[in-house]
Amino acid sequence: MTLSLRCTPHDPAITLLQFRPTMSQLETSADPILCRCFQVRQSTIQDCVTLLGAKNFTDVRTTCGAGQGCMACRRRIQAILDQRNAPQPRLPQE
């Protein structure tokens, strides 16, 4: 029995691959992937910080896995942490 590995223009696998989003499309989406190694989206990291109480980069790594690979996402994760941990301005009391 011989299997044919040729792809025809009407092959469903080829059609599906054409509609797969590219990394640039994922980066510009409303919820971009921040950690490419583990495919962790920005909203997941924000949830780790706001809902689960991650206070530093190590907490985020252990909570959702982001930042455990190549570390290219570290600055973006740290920016989310800094924004969350920044002192909030107080409203003047009347």
N, C-alpha and C positions, 0 to 999 in steps of 0.2 A: 504494500500500500504506500503510495507516495502522496505527501501533503504538499499542496501548492501554497507558497508564501507570497505570491504576487498580489499586489493591491490594484484593484480596478478603480476607475473614477467614481463608481457608485458604491464603493465599499463603505459600510456604516462606520467603521473605525476611523477612516479618514475624515468623514463628515463630522464626527464628534470632536476630533482633534482641532478642527478648524474653529470651533466655537469655544474652546478652552481659553479662559482669560490669561493674558500675559502678565508678567510681574508688574509692568508699568500700569496696567489697568487695575491691578489689585492695590497698588500704591495710591492711586488717585480715587479709590472708592471711598464711600462715607466712613467705612470702618477698615482702614488699611492694616495689613499684616506688618507688625513691628519686628517680630522675631521670625526670620525666615527659616532658621534651622528647625524650629518646632512648630511653625505655622501658627503663632499666637497673635491674635488680633489686638488692636488698640483697646477695644471695649473690654476684652478679657483682663488686660493689665489694669485698666481703670477700675474694674470690679474688684480685683485683688486689693487695690489700694483703698477704695471707698467702703466696700462691703466686708472684706475679710481683714482689714486693718493692717495691710502690709506697710511698714514704715520706712524700709530701706531696700536696696537692690537685692540683698540676700533673701529677704522675706518674699519678694516677688519671684525669685528663682525657685524657692522651695514651694511656693503656693501654686504657681501656674506653669512652671518650667521654662518660662522665657528667660533668655540670657545664659543658658547653660551650654550653648554651643560655641560659636565663633566670637561672641561678645560684640558684634557690630551694632547691636541694638541697645547697648548699655546707655548711651547718651540720651536716646529717645525715652527709655524707661525712666532714667533719672530725671528728665524734664517733667514727666508726669508726676513723679514723687515730689519734686520741688514745688510744683504748682499746688499740689494737694497739701503739702506741709508748710506752705508759706503762711505767715500770719495774716489773718483776715482784718481788714480795716474796721475799726469800730465806728458805729454810728454815734453822732453827738447826742448826748442826753439833754432833754429839755428841762 
